Amino acid sequence: MSQDRFNAYRIMWVLVMYDLPTVTKIEKKRAAKFRKQILSDGFTMFQFSMYIRHCPSRENAEVHIQRVKKIIPDYGLVGIFCITDKQFGEIELFRGKKPEILPPTVQQLELF
């Protein structure tokens, strides 16, 4: 059972991508508020307007997806999707033509 808990196909990453209008002062404020809210829910910036969050299970990922859905602004584009830890580990990143080192995988602590 505990082996199943740390299975790379069970652990999920939630990705939130967005493109929100920022022309007016109010739009900038709404976009900043959305960003602050997802940061406060444990998301980390992966790229500009793309944030990621590690989740120990699909059920936990669904909790965070629902939280994001509740705070989506009235205007703009927001995309949310999940990938497994295994898929996330196979991402290849480049800075120019040089491969970029991926951040280390989050280690889940379990206390009994």
C-alpha positions as CSV (number, residue, x, y, z in Angstrom):
1,M,0.0,0.0,0.0
2,S,2.7,2.6,1.0
3,Q,4.6,1.6,-2.2
4,D,1.5,2.6,-4.1
5,R,1.4,6.0,-2.4
6,F,4.8,7.1,-4.0
7,N,4.2,5.6,-7.4
8,A,5.3,8.0,-10.1
9,Y,2.0,7.4,-12.0
10,R,-0.1,8.3,-8.9
11,I,1.7,11.5,-7.9
12,M,0.4,14.4,-9.9
13,W,1.5,17.9,-11.0
14,V,-1.2,20.5,-11.6
15,L,-0.3,23.1,-14.2
16,V,-2.1,26.4,-14.4
17,M,-1.5,28.6,-17.5
18,Y,-3.2,31.9,-18.0
19,D,-3.3,34.9,-20.2
20,L,-5.3,37.7,-18.5
21,P,-5.9,41.2,-19.8
22,T,-3.6,43.8,-18.2
23,V,-4.4,47.0,-20.2
24,T,-6.3,48.9,-17.5
25,K,-5.3,49.5,-13.9
26,I,-8.3,47.3,-12.7
27,E,-7.2,44.5,-15.1
28,K,-3.7,44.6,-13.8
29,K,-5.0,44.4,-10.2
30,R,-7.3,41.4,-11.1
31,A,-4.4,39.6,-12.7
32,A,-2.1,40.3,-9.8
33,K,-4.8,39.1,-7.4
34,F,-5.2,35.8,-9.3
35,R,-1.4,35.2,-9.3
36,K,-1.2,35.9,-5.5
37,Q,-4.1,33.5,-4.9
38,I,-2.6,30.6,-6.7
39,L,0.8,31.3,-5.1
40,S,-1.0,31.2,-1.7
41,D,-2.4,27.8,-2.6
42,G,1.1,26.4,-3.0
43,F,1.7,26.9,-6.8
44,T,5.2,27.9,-8.0
45,M,6.1,29.9,-11.1
46,F,7.4,27.6,-13.8
47,Q,7.4,30.2,-16.5
48,F,5.7,33.6,-16.9
49,S,2.0,32.9,-16.5
50,M,2.5,29.2,-15.9
51,Y,2.4,27.8,-12.4
52,I,2.8,24.3,-11.1
53,R,1.9,22.5,-7.9
54,H,3.0,19.0,-6.7
55,C,0.2,16.8,-5.4
56,P,0.6,13.4,-3.8
57,S,-2.5,12.0,-5.5
58,R,-5.2,12.6,-8.1
59,E,-7.7,13.3,-5.4
60,N,-5.5,16.0,-3.8
61,A,-4.9,17.5,-7.3
62,E,-8.6,17.8,-7.8
63,V,-8.9,19.8,-4.6
64,H,-6.4,22.4,-5.9
65,I,-8.0,22.4,-9.3
66,Q,-11.4,23.2,-7.8
67,R,-9.8,26.1,-5.8
68,V,-8.3,27.6,-8.9
69,K,-11.7,27.2,-10.7
70,K,-13.3,29.3,-8.0
71,I,-11.0,32.2,-8.4
72,I,-10.8,32.4,-12.3
73,P,-11.3,36.0,-13.3
74,D,-14.3,37.0,-15.5
75,Y,-12.0,37.8,-18.5
76,G,-8.9,36.2,-20.0
77,L,-7.8,32.6,-20.7
78,V,-7.0,30.1,-18.0
79,G,-5.9,26.5,-18.7
80,I,-5.6,23.8,-16.0
81,F,-4.3,20.3,-16.5
82,C,-2.6,17.5,-14.6
83,I,0.3,15.3,-15.5
84,T,1.9,12.4,-13.6
85,D,5.2,12.7,-11.8
86,K,6.6,10.3,-14.4
87,Q,5.5,12.6,-17.3
88,F,6.8,15.7,-15.4
89,G,10.2,14.0,-15.0
90,E,10.5,13.6,-18.7
91,I,10.1,17.3,-19.5
92,E,13.1,18.7,-21.4
93,L,13.9,22.4,-20.8
94,F,16.2,24.5,-22.8
95,R,17.7,28.0,-22.2
96,G,18.6,28.8,-25.7
97,K,20.2,25.7,-27.1
98,K,21.6,24.6,-23.7
99,P,19.6,22.0,-21.7
100,E,18.2,23.3,-18.4
101,I,18.4,21.2,-15.3
102,L,15.0,20.4,-13.9
103,P,14.2,21.3,-10.3
104,P,14.5,18.3,-8.0
105,T,11.3,16.2,-7.5
106,V,9.5,17.1,-4.3
107,Q,9.9,14.5,-1.6
108,Q,6.7,13.6,0.2
109,L,7.1,13.1,3.9
110,E,4.8,10.7,5.6
111,L,4.4,10.7,9.4
112,F,2.7,7.8,11.2
